[in-house]
Amino acid sequence: MTTDEQAIARDLSDRVATLVEQNDLSDPTGFLGARFDAGLAWVHFPPGRGGLGLPQSFQAQVDAELAAAGAPGPAKDRNGIGLGMAAPTIAAFGTEEQQQKYLRPIFTSEHIYCQLFSEPGAGSDLAAVATRAVREGDGWIVNGQKVWTSGAQNAQMAILVARTDPTVPKHAGLTYFLCDMSDPGIDVRPLRQITGEAEFNEVFLTDVHIPDTDRLGDEGQGWRVATATLNNERVAIGGSAAARESGMIGPVAQAWREQPELRDPAMHDELLRLWVEAEVARLTGERLRQQLEAGQPGPEGSGLKLAFARLAQTISGFDIELHGEAGLRYDDWTMRRPDKVDFTGREPGYRYLRAKGNSIEGGTSEILRNVIAERVLGLPPEHRVDKDIAWKDLPR
């Protein structure tokens, strides 16, 4: 660490100590608001936007010192889309007014976000979205349907991609918006999953009014903005900071240690193989996060998300086998609309069923393999016959 870096680290420690001393740790919303105002939310963001304009590498120090002090942290389990996707996108593409208006309530989770991207006819091919946004006066009128929308039932805000120009090729006619979910034209309907719960929803938009001041980025540049959001999403899913034996391998390793009657030599060999793969994925994610401290995430995050989905499904399958008949039991099929998602929560049966969605949400594993092949490995792209055809002329 250089002399300048040491000085920055000491200054941050002083700022953290002052923040903890002057604010009530039992009031999470108030404390997080004060943390944002002190520039300790995202230290690499500009001053006045939750940051101090410092290198992102110093964020780990701030987080660690606040955790050691027992301070409440941002609600990543309830507002992962807001914190992991909306905030960095607003910071990168938002106007000064948008950043002042939206970043603070994201960090305090006064605004829970959902993601209005996928549609019944535009899932893996996101650029095919048909939801239309038509300019009217100083705003836009939006009509369409979105699907697989996590947490929409709890959201105050949404990030939305809509088609604003059907006369140009599909990637060129999209625009990105911030959408108020309290608009009376928004209808959220639950989609029940194999777990019995309804984390996901379908969302119908009927004459929803969005002011032009809530357009993020230029008109027609929605694909570029959405790509930045998706890159952040895949890093958030597959490459979030994690301790050893966190994630799906944690409860399996714990059961192996605490329940010796479950063990046999063949399973021991398989568990060690899965443990090593999980640790390699964790360390790879740590290396990628260090590389990302210099800028926005790129397509490399797709590899981490792909590995996360594969490992979660493989380990949860091993978990079921490890527990034998007990692994086939399921505690509760009650229809619920949870406030948060815990991939590793509850019993082995829940973990196994919930992991089935990991290879779909956040980009399907099939599409991510294409991204890795073309944008990371530089292999020849698939032939796309529709890339130069106006969206309105595409068969649907």
Phi, psi and chi 1 to 4 in degrees:
 res  aa     phi    psi   chi1   chi2   chi3   chi4
   1 MET       -  129.8 -175.7  177.9  -70.8      -
   2 THR   -73.1  170.2   66.9      -      -      -
   3 THR   -61.3  -41.3  -58.2      -      -      -
   4 ASP   -63.9  -41.3  -72.3  -16.1      -      -
   5 GLU   -65.6  -37.0  -70.4  171.5  -22.5      -
   6 GLN   -64.0  -39.2  -68.8  174.3   -8.9      -
   7 ALA   -65.6  -40.7      -      -      -      -
   8 ILE   -63.3  -43.1  -67.8  172.3      -      -
   9 ALA   -61.9  -42.3      -      -      -      -
  10 ARG   -64.4  -42.0  -72.0 -167.0  -62.2  -91.0
  11 ASP   -62.6  -41.3  177.6   64.5      -      -
  12 LEU   -64.8  -40.1  -74.0  174.2      -      -
  13 SER   -61.2  -40.2  -66.7      -      -      -
  14 ASP   -64.2  -41.5  -68.1  -19.4      -      -
  15 ARG   -64.6  -41.1  -70.0  173.4 -176.3  -94.3
  16 VAL   -63.1  -45.3  167.8      -      -      -
  17 ALA   -60.7  -42.4      -      -      -      -
  18 THR   -64.9  -42.9  -60.2      -      -      -
  19 LEU   -59.9  -46.4  175.3   68.7      -      -
  20 VAL   -66.6  -39.2  170.9      -      -      -
  21 GLU   -68.5  -34.7 -179.9 -178.8  -15.5      -
  22 GLN   -97.3    0.4  -64.5 -179.3   -6.3      -
  23 ASN  -133.5  155.1  -68.1  -82.5      -      -
  24 ASP   -83.4  114.2 -177.3    2.3      -      -
  25 LEU   -71.8  -15.7  -58.0 -173.7      -      -
  26 SER   -85.0   -1.4   65.2      -      -      -
  27 ASP  -114.5   88.4  174.7   16.1      -      -
  28 PRO   -57.9  -45.0  -25.1   34.5      -      -
  29 THR   -63.8  -46.0  -58.6      -      -      -
  30 GLY   -64.7  -40.5      -      -      -      -
  31 PHE   -67.4  -43.4 -178.4   84.5      -      -
  32 LEU   -65.1  -35.3  -69.1  171.1      -      -
  33 GLY   -63.0  -42.5      -      -      -      -
  34 ALA   -66.1  -36.9      -      -      -      -
  35 ARG   -64.2  -41.9  177.1  176.9  168.9 -179.9
  36 PHE   -60.7  -47.3 -178.4   94.0      -      -
  37 ASP   -63.6  -27.8  -63.8  -22.0      -      -
  38 ALA   -82.5   -2.7      -      -      -      -
  39 GLY    81.1   19.3      -      -      -      -
  40 LEU  -109.9   11.3  -61.5  174.5      -      -
  41 ALA   -74.9  -59.6      -      -      -      -
  42 TRP  -133.4   95.8  -58.9  -72.1      -      -
  43 VAL   -62.0  -20.6  -63.8      -      -      -
  44 HIS   -84.8   -8.7   54.4  -67.0      -      -
  45 PHE   -75.4  162.1  -78.1   16.0      -      -
  46 PRO   -67.6  156.7  -19.0   30.9      -      -
  47 PRO   -56.5  140.2  -26.2   35.3      -      -
  48 GLY    85.3   -6.5      -      -      -      -
  49 ARG  -120.3   24.1  -51.5  -71.6 -172.5  -85.8
  50 GLY    94.5    5.2      -      -      -      -
  51 GLY  -136.7 -173.3      -      -      -      -
  52 LEU  -128.8    7.0  -62.2  168.0      -      -
  53 GLY    69.8   28.7      -      -      -      -
  54 LEU   -98.6  166.3  -61.9  174.8      -      -
  55 PRO   -59.7  143.8  -25.6   35.3      -      -
  56 GLN   -62.7  -22.1 -170.8  173.7   -8.3      -
  57 SER   -60.8  -21.9   55.9      -      -      -
  58 PHE   -79.6  -10.0  -74.1  100.8      -      -
  59 GLN   -63.1  -37.2 -172.0   65.2   50.4      -
  60 ALA   -60.5  -38.4      -      -      -      -
  61 GLN   -62.9  -46.6  173.8 -167.4  -23.3      -
  62 VAL   -61.0  -47.1  171.2      -      -      -
  63 ASP   -60.7  -43.6  -67.6  -16.4      -      -
  64 ALA   -65.9  -42.4      -      -      -      -
  65 GLU   -69.4  -36.9  -68.8 -177.7    2.3      -
  66 LEU   -69.4  -38.4  -75.2  169.7      -      -
  67 ALA   -64.3  -40.6      -      -      -      -
  68 ALA   -64.0  -29.4      -      -      -      -
  69 ALA   -83.2   -3.6      -      -      -      -
  70 GLY    78.7   20.6      -      -      -      -
  71 ALA   -78.1  145.8      -      -      -      -
  72 PRO   -68.5  142.2   26.3  -34.0      -      -
  73 GLY  -105.1  171.7      -      -      -      -
  74 PRO   -62.3  150.3   21.4  -31.3      -      -
  75 ALA   -82.3   74.4      -      -      -      -
  76 LYS   -65.7  -29.4  -64.9  179.1 -179.5  178.5
  77 ASP   -74.1  -26.0   53.7   -9.6      -      -
  78 ARG   -98.4  -26.5  -69.6 -168.0  -57.1  114.6
  79 ASN  -132.1   44.3 -161.1   21.5      -      -
  80 GLY   -62.0  -35.7      -      -      -      -
  81 ILE   -69.2  -40.8  -68.0  174.1      -      -
  82 GLY   -65.1  -49.3      -      -      -      -
  83 LEU   -74.9  -40.1  -67.2  162.4      -      -
  84 GLY   -90.9  -19.1      -      -      -      -
  85 MET  -124.6  -54.5  -61.4  165.1   62.3      -
  86 ALA   -66.8  -46.7      -      -      -      -
  87 ALA   -60.3  -51.6      -      -      -      -
  88 PRO   -65.3  -28.5   16.9  -28.6      -      -
  89 THR   -71.7  -42.7  -53.8      -      -      -
  90 ILE   -63.6  -39.1  -67.0  169.6      -      -
  91 ALA   -64.6  -34.0      -      -      -      -
  92 ALA   -84.1  -34.7      -      -      -      -
  93 PHE  -121.3  -10.7  -65.2   93.9      -      -
  94 GLY   -76.1  153.3      -      -      -      -
  95 THR   -72.3  168.9   63.6      -      -      -
  96 GLU   -58.2  -41.3 -178.1  176.6  -20.4      -
  97 GLU   -65.3  -41.7  -68.0   75.8   15.3      -
  98 GLN   -64.7  -40.7  -71.5  169.5  -25.0      -
  99 GLN   -65.2  -41.6  -67.2  177.6   11.1      -
 100 GLN   -65.0  -35.1  -71.2  178.1  -23.2      -
 101 LYS   -79.0  -38.7 -179.7  178.5  179.9  179.9
 102 TYR  -107.6  -26.5  -70.3  115.3      -      -
 103 LEU   -68.8  -42.8  -72.5  176.9      -      -
 104 ARG   -62.5  -49.8 -167.8  178.7 -166.6  -86.7
 105 PRO   -66.7  -19.0   17.3  -28.8      -      -
 106 ILE   -68.9  -46.8  -70.0  175.5      -      -
 107 PHE   -65.6  -36.9 -170.2   72.4      -      -
 108 THR   -81.5   -7.8   60.9      -      -      -
 109 SER    62.4   24.8  -74.7      -      -      -
 110 GLU   -70.6  -25.4  -67.5  169.2  -85.1      -
 111 HIS  -112.8  108.8  -75.0  175.4      -      -
 112 ILE   -87.3  136.4  -57.2  -64.8      -      -
 113 TYR  -111.1  150.7  -87.1   70.1      -      -
 114 CYS  -126.3  173.8   65.4      -      -      -
 115 GLN  -121.0  110.7  178.4 -170.6   15.1      -
 116 LEU   -98.5   76.2  -61.2  177.6      -      -
 117 PHE  -112.6  -67.8  -81.2   24.5      -      -
 118 SER   -64.0  149.2  -64.9      -      -      -
 119 GLU  -134.8  165.7  -61.3 -179.1    5.9      -
 120 PRO   -54.6  -32.3  -27.7   35.9      -      -
 121 GLY  -109.8   14.4      -      -      -      -
 122 ALA  -151.4   78.1      -      -      -      -
 123 GLY  -106.9  -81.3      -      -      -      -
 124 SER   -64.2  -33.7  -63.6      -      -      -
 125 ASP   -99.3   76.4 -176.5   11.1      -      -
 126 LEU   -60.1  -32.2  178.4   60.8      -      -
 127 ALA   -66.0   -8.5      -      -      -      -
 128 ALA   -87.2    9.7      -      -      -      -
 129 VAL   -52.9  140.6  -63.8      -      -      -
 130 ALA  -109.2  -10.8      -      -      -      -
 131 THR   -56.1  126.5  -66.4      -      -      -
 132 ARG  -104.3  138.2  -72.6  -80.1  -78.1  119.9
 133 ALA  -120.5  117.4      -      -      -      -
 134 VAL  -113.2  129.7  178.1      -      -      -
 135 ARG   -68.1  135.9 -173.9  179.1  -79.0  -84.3
 136 GLU  -144.4  109.0 -177.2  176.1  -76.4      -
 137 GLY    63.1 -126.0      -      -      -      -
 138 ASP   -95.3   21.2   60.1   -7.1      -      -
 139 GLY  -152.8 -159.6      -      -      -      -
 140 TRP  -135.4  144.5  -58.6   80.5      -      -
 141 ILE  -109.0  124.2  -58.7  -61.4      -      -
 142 VAL  -114.2  132.9 -179.5      -      -      -
 143 ASN  -136.3  136.0  -74.3  -83.7      -      -
 144 GLY   161.1 -169.8      -      -      -      -
 145 GLN  -136.2  136.3  178.5 -172.3   -2.0      -
 146 LYS  -119.0  159.3  -61.2  -68.7 -177.6  175.9
 147 VAL  -145.5  162.3   75.1      -      -      -
 148 TRP    58.8   40.1  -50.3  123.9      -      -
 149 THR   -90.1  103.7  -54.0      -      -      -
 150 SER   -68.1  132.2  -58.6      -      -      -
 151 GLY    69.2   14.6      -      -      -      -
 152 ALA   -61.5  -27.3      -      -      -      -
 153 GLN   -68.7  -18.5   73.3  -86.2   17.0      -
 154 ASN  -109.7   -1.4  -56.7  -45.6      -      -
 155 ALA   -86.8  139.9      -      -      -      -
 156 GLN   -92.6  -26.4  -70.5   78.0   46.2      -
 157 MET  -136.4  162.1  -66.0  -67.2  -61.5      -
 158 ALA  -142.4  150.7      -      -      -      -
 159 ILE   -97.4  131.3   46.3  179.5      -      -
 160 LEU  -133.1  134.0  164.7   70.2      -      -
 161 VAL  -112.2  128.0  175.6      -      -      -
 162 ALA  -137.5  159.1      -      -      -      -
 163 ARG   -89.0  122.0 -173.0  159.9  -56.1  -77.3
 164 THR  -108.6  -13.7   49.1      -      -      -
 165 ASP  -143.7  100.8 -172.4   -7.8      -      -
 166 PRO   -80.0   -2.6   29.4  -34.1      -      -
 167 THR   -91.2   -0.5   66.9      -      -      -
 168 VAL  -118.4  165.4  -63.0      -      -      -
 169 PRO   -53.8  154.1  -28.5   36.6      -      -
 170 LYS   -57.2  -37.6   59.0 -176.3 -179.2 -179.8
 171 HIS   -71.2  -23.3  -69.1   83.1      -      -
 172 ALA   -89.8  -15.5      -      -      -      -
 173 GLY  -102.4   21.2      -      -      -      -
 174 LEU  -105.4  148.8  -58.9  172.5      -      -
 175 THR  -135.9  147.4  -58.0      -      -      -
 176 TYR  -106.7  134.1 -165.7  113.4      -      -
 177 PHE  -132.1  158.5  -61.2   94.5      -      -
 178 LEU  -101.4  127.3  -57.8  174.6      -      -
 179 CYS  -120.8  130.1  176.9      -      -      -
 180 ASP   -79.7  115.3 -173.4  -18.5      -      -
 181 MET   -73.7   -6.0  -69.6  -66.8  -72.3      -
 182 SER   -85.9   -1.8   67.1      -      -      -
 183 ASP   -58.2  134.7 -170.2  -72.2      -      -
 184 PRO   -63.7  -15.3   20.9  -32.7      -      -
 185 GLY   -84.0    3.3      -      -      -      -
 186 ILE  -101.9  124.7  -64.9  178.6      -      -
 187 ASP  -120.3  116.6  179.5   19.0      -      -
 188 VAL  -103.9  123.8  178.4      -      -      -
 189 ARG  -124.6  133.7  -55.7  178.6 -169.3  175.6
 190 PRO   -71.9  149.0   26.5  -34.2      -      -
 191 LEU  -117.5  112.6  -70.5  172.0      -      -
 192 ARG   -78.3  135.4 -164.6  174.6 -171.3 -169.4
 193 GLN  -100.2  176.8  -59.1  151.8 -123.6      -
 194 ILE   -63.8  -21.2 -165.1  172.6      -      -
 195 THR   -77.4  -11.4   60.8      -      -      -
 196 GLY    96.0  -17.9      -      -      -      -
 197 GLU   -89.0  171.9  -61.2  179.8  -20.2      -
 198 ALA  -130.5   76.8      -      -      -      -
 199 GLU   -72.0  -34.1  -57.8  164.4   22.8      -
 200 PHE   -94.2  164.2  -55.1  119.5      -      -
 201 ASN  -146.9  161.2  -55.7  -91.0      -      -
 202 GLU  -105.8  142.5   52.2 -176.3  -11.7      -
 203 VAL  -125.6  124.6  179.7      -      -      -
 204 PHE  -105.9  130.8  -64.9   84.4      -      -
 205 LEU  -114.0  119.3  -56.7  101.3      -      -
 206 THR  -125.1  108.9  -55.2      -      -      -
 207 ASP    51.6   44.4  -65.1  -27.2      -      -
 208 VAL   -77.3  127.7  173.6      -      -      -
 209 HIS   -95.3  125.9  176.6  -97.1      -      -
 210 ILE  -123.1  120.4  -60.8  179.5      -      -
 211 PRO   -65.3  149.5   21.0  -30.6      -      -
 212 ASP   -63.4  -21.5 -168.1   55.3      -      -
 213 THR   -67.9  -12.8   52.9      -      -      -
 214 ASP  -102.8   15.0  -76.5  -17.5      -      -
 215 ARG   -81.2  129.4  171.0  175.8   45.7   80.8
 216 LEU  -104.5  114.5 -161.9   62.1      -      -
 217 GLY    85.7  177.9      -      -      -      -
 218 ASP   -76.0  155.4  -65.8  -26.2      -      -
 219 GLU   -60.1  133.1 -179.2  179.4  -14.2      -
 220 GLY    84.7   -1.8      -      -      -      -
 221 GLN  -105.9   20.9  -65.7  -61.6  -52.1      -
 222 GLY   -63.3  -32.7      -      -      -      -
 223 TRP   -65.7  -40.7 -177.4 -107.9      -      -
 224 ARG   -63.2  -43.8  177.0  169.0  174.6 -105.5
 225 VAL   -67.7  -42.8 -176.1      -      -      -
 226 ALA   -62.9  -36.6      -      -      -      -
 227 THR   -62.4  -40.3  -61.8      -      -      -
 228 ALA   -62.7  -40.7      -      -      -      -
 229 THR   -61.9  -46.4  -61.2      -      -      -
 230 LEU   -65.5  -37.0  -65.3  172.9      -      -
 231 ASN   -62.3  -41.5  -74.9  -23.2      -      -
 232 ASN   -65.2  -38.7  -79.6  -66.9      -      -
 233 GLU   -60.9  -45.0  176.6 -174.0   29.6      -
 234 ARG   -69.6  -33.4  -71.6  158.0 -170.9  169.9
 235 VAL   -68.0  -40.6  171.1      -      -      -
 236 ALA   -63.1  -39.1      -      -      -      -
 237 ILE   -75.4  -49.1  -67.3  175.5      -      -
 238 GLY   -97.1  -16.5      -      -      -      -
 239 GLY  -131.1   28.0      -      -      -      -
 240 SER   -70.8  154.0   56.2      -      -      -
 241 ALA   -58.7  134.3      -      -      -      -
 242 ALA  -149.2  143.6      -      -      -      -
 243 ALA   -85.0  163.7      -      -      -      -
 244 ARG   -58.9  137.8  177.0  172.5  -70.2  180.0
 245 GLU    64.9   22.3  -72.6 -166.8    6.0      -
 246 SER   -83.4  171.0   56.7      -      -      -
 247 GLY    77.0 -161.3      -      -      -      -
 248 MET   -63.1  -28.6 -162.0   68.2   75.1      -
 249 ILE   -71.5  -21.8 -163.0   66.0      -      -
 250 GLY   -60.2  -59.0      -      -      -      -
 251 PRO   -64.3  -27.1   18.4  -30.1      -      -
 252 VAL   -69.7  -47.0  176.9      -      -      -
 253 ALA   -62.9  -38.0      -      -      -      -
 254 GLN   -64.2  -44.9 -178.5  179.6    4.1      -
 255 ALA   -61.5  -39.1      -      -      -      -
 256 TRP   -62.0  -41.7 -176.2  -89.8      -      -
 257 ARG   -72.1  -41.2  -66.6 -171.9 -179.8  101.5
 258 GLU   -90.0  -14.3  -62.9  177.4   -3.9      -
 259 GLN  -128.5   77.1  -61.7  174.0  -96.3      -
 260 PRO   -61.4  -21.6   19.1  -31.6      -      -
 261 GLU   -67.1  -14.5   69.2  -83.6    8.4      -
 262 LEU   -83.1  -14.4  -60.7  177.4      -      -
 263 ARG   -80.4  149.7  -55.1  173.4 -171.2  167.5
 264 ASP  -151.3  159.6   70.2   47.9      -      -
 265 PRO   -58.6  -38.9  -25.8   35.2      -      -
 266 ALA   -65.4  -41.8      -      -      -      -
 267 MET   -67.5  -32.6  -76.6 -168.1  166.3      -
 268 HIS   -60.1  -45.4 -170.1 -156.6      -      -
 269 ASP   -61.8  -44.0 -178.2   73.6      -      -
 270 GLU   -67.3  -40.7  179.2   68.1    3.8      -
 271 LEU   -61.3  -43.3  174.7   60.8      -      -
 272 LEU   -62.4  -39.9  -74.2  175.7      -      -
 273 ARG   -62.4  -44.7 -176.7 -177.6   65.8   80.8
 274 LEU   -67.7  -36.8  -67.1  172.3      -      -
 275 TRP   -62.7  -43.9 -168.5   96.3      -      -
 276 VAL   -64.2  -43.1  168.9      -      -      -
 277 GLU   -62.5  -40.9  -72.4 -168.3   33.9      -
 278 ALA   -64.7  -39.4      -      -      -      -
 279 GLU   -69.7  -39.0 -178.1   65.2    4.8      -
 280 VAL   -61.7  -43.6  167.8      -      -      -
 281 ALA   -63.5  -40.3      -      -      -      -
 282 ARG   -63.4  -45.1 -175.2 -174.6   72.9   84.9
 283 LEU   -68.8  -35.4  -66.3  174.3      -      -
 284 THR   -63.3  -40.6  -58.7      -      -      -
 285 GLY   -63.2  -38.7      -      -      -      -
 286 GLU   -63.9  -42.0  179.3   61.3   33.5      -
 287 ARG   -64.0  -41.1 -177.9  174.7   64.4 -179.1
 288 LEU   -64.4  -40.7  177.8   60.4      -      -
 289 ARG   -61.4  -38.0  -77.9 -169.5  -61.6  -83.0
 290 GLN   -65.9  -38.4  -66.7  173.8    2.5      -
 291 GLN   -67.4  -31.9  -67.7  171.8  -16.7      -
 292 LEU   -77.5   -9.2  -66.5  179.1      -      -
 293 GLU   -62.8  -18.1  -70.9  168.8   -1.3      -
 294 ALA   -88.7   -8.3      -      -      -      -
 295 GLY  -179.6 -166.2      -      -      -      -
 296 GLN   -72.3  148.9  -72.8  -70.8  -40.3      -
 297 PRO   -66.5  149.0   22.7  -32.2      -      -
 298 GLY  -113.9 -160.4      -      -      -      -
 299 PRO   -69.5  -12.0   25.1  -34.9      -      -
 300 GLU   -59.4  -28.3  -61.9   84.7   -1.6      -
 301 GLY   -61.9  -22.4      -      -      -      -
 302 SER   -62.7  -34.5  -63.8      -      -      -
 303 GLY   -65.5  -40.2      -      -      -      -
 304 LEU   -66.7  -42.2  -77.6  176.4      -      -
 305 LYS   -64.9  -39.8 -163.6  -85.1  174.4 -179.8
 306 LEU   -61.8  -44.9  179.0   64.8      -      -
 307 ALA   -64.8  -39.7      -      -      -      -
 308 PHE   -58.7  -47.3  163.0   79.4      -      -
 309 ALA   -64.2  -45.0      -      -      -      -
 310 ARG   -63.9  -45.5 -177.0 -175.4   62.5   80.9
 311 LEU   -66.3  -41.6  -84.9  170.6      -      -
 312 ALA   -59.9  -42.1      -      -      -      -
 313 GLN   -71.2  -40.5  -67.3  173.9   -5.9      -
 314 THR   -67.8  -45.2  -56.4      -      -      -
 315 ILE   -67.7  -39.6  -66.6  171.2      -      -
 316 SER   -67.4  -31.6   63.9      -      -      -
 317 GLY   -66.9  -41.9      -      -      -      -
 318 PHE   -61.9  -38.8  175.0   85.1      -      -
 319 ASP   -58.0  -43.6 -162.1    4.9      -      -
 320 ILE   -62.1  -47.1  -70.5  -75.5      -      -
 321 GLU   -63.7  -38.8  -65.9 -177.7   10.2      -
 322 LEU   -59.8  -38.7  177.7   65.6      -      -
 323 HIS   -88.5   -2.5  -74.0   85.3      -      -
 324 GLY    59.0 -135.0      -      -      -      -
 325 GLU   -61.1  -35.7  -68.3 -178.7   -0.1      -
 326 ALA   -62.2  -29.6      -      -      -      -
 327 GLY   -69.3  -17.2      -      -      -      -
 328 LEU   -86.5  -11.4  -61.1  177.3      -      -
 329 ARG   -73.8  150.9  -60.2 -168.2 -170.0  107.9
 330 TYR  -133.7  132.3 -162.2   72.1      -      -
 331 ASP   -75.6  -37.8   63.5  -16.3      -      -
 332 ASP  -162.7  122.9 -170.9    2.0      -      -
 333 TRP  -101.0   14.7  -70.2   95.0      -      -
 334 THR   -58.4  136.7  -57.7      -      -      -
 335 MET   -69.4  119.0  161.6   66.5  170.8      -
 336 ARG  -134.7  154.4  -69.2  177.9  -67.1 -155.2
 337 ARG  -119.7   85.8  -56.3  179.5   79.7 -178.9
 338 PRO   -67.7  154.9   25.9  -34.3      -      -
 339 ASP   -79.4  -23.3  -68.1  -25.9      -      -
 340 LYS  -148.8  165.9   58.1 -175.5  179.9 -179.6
 341 VAL  -117.6  131.0  178.8      -      -      -
 342 ASP  -121.0   98.9 -177.5    1.9      -      -
 343 PHE   -57.9  -32.1  -69.7  151.4      -      -
 344 THR  -104.3    9.8   60.9      -      -      -
 345 GLY   -80.1  172.7      -      -      -      -
 346 ARG    58.3 -151.6  -66.7  166.4   58.3 -177.5
 347 GLU   -97.6  173.5   71.2  -68.3  -34.7      -
 348 PRO   -55.1  -37.6  -27.8   35.4      -      -
 349 GLY   -61.7  -41.4      -      -      -      -
 350 TYR   -65.1  -45.6  170.4   81.5      -      -
 351 ARG   -60.8  -40.1  -66.6 -165.4  -72.5  -90.3
 352 TYR   -64.5  -47.8  176.0   76.1      -      -
 353 LEU   -68.1  -40.9  -66.7  175.5      -      -
 354 ARG   -67.4  -33.0 -177.8   59.4 -174.0   82.7
 355 ALA   -65.5  -19.5      -      -      -      -
 356 LYS   -62.2  -27.4  -65.5  -55.6  178.4 -174.5
 357 GLY   -81.0  -12.0      -      -      -      -
 358 ASN   -64.2  -27.9  -66.3  159.3      -      -
 359 SER   -87.5    3.2   54.5      -      -      -
 360 ILE  -112.0  -52.7  -58.7  172.2      -      -
 361 GLU   -67.2  147.2   57.6 -161.5  -13.5      -
 362 GLY    72.0   20.5      -      -      -      -
 363 GLY   103.8  121.2      -      -      -      -
 364 THR   -65.4  152.9   66.8      -      -      -
 365 SER   -60.9  -33.4  -67.5      -      -      -
 366 GLU   -64.6  -44.7  -68.2   77.9   10.4      -
 367 ILE   -67.7  -39.3  -68.3  -60.9      -      -
 368 LEU   -62.9  -34.0  -64.9 -175.7      -      -
 369 ARG   -64.0  -37.3  -71.2 -173.3  177.1   94.6
 370 ASN   -63.0  -44.1  -82.0   -5.4      -      -
 371 VAL   -59.8  -46.2  172.3      -      -      -
 372 ILE   -63.1  -44.5  -66.0  166.6      -      -
 373 ALA   -62.0  -45.3      -      -      -      -
 374 GLU   -85.4  -42.1  -63.9  176.9   12.3      -
 375 ARG   -99.9  -17.5  -60.7  178.8   57.5 -164.3
 376 VAL  -105.2  -49.4  178.4      -      -      -
 377 LEU   -86.9  -15.1  -58.9  177.8      -      -
 378 GLY    72.5   26.1      -      -      -      -
 379 LEU   -75.6  159.2  -62.0  178.1      -      -
 380 PRO   -59.3  136.3  -23.0   33.5      -      -
 381 PRO   -74.1  159.5   27.4  -34.9      -      -
 382 GLU   -63.5  150.3  -70.8 -174.1  -10.5      -
 383 HIS   -75.4  121.1 -175.4   55.6      -      -
 384 ARG  -113.6  103.3  -64.3  176.1  172.9   87.2
 385 VAL   -76.4  -12.4  -62.7      -      -      -
 386 ASP  -102.5    3.4   60.4   -5.8      -      -
 387 LYS   -70.6  -21.2   65.0  178.8 -177.6  179.0
 388 ASP  -111.1   11.0  -63.3  -39.8      -      -
 389 ILE  -101.4  136.6  -58.1  173.7      -      -
 390 ALA   -56.4  140.4      -      -      -      -
 391 TRP   -56.7  -38.2  179.0   84.1      -      -
 392 LYS   -64.5  -20.2   66.2 -178.8 -179.2   62.1
 393 ASP   -97.3   -0.4  -64.5  -32.5      -      -
 394 LEU   -76.9  142.0  -65.5  174.8      -      -
 395 PRO   -69.4  137.5   22.9  -32.5      -      -
 396 ARG  -140.1      -  -79.0 -177.5  -65.6  -82.0
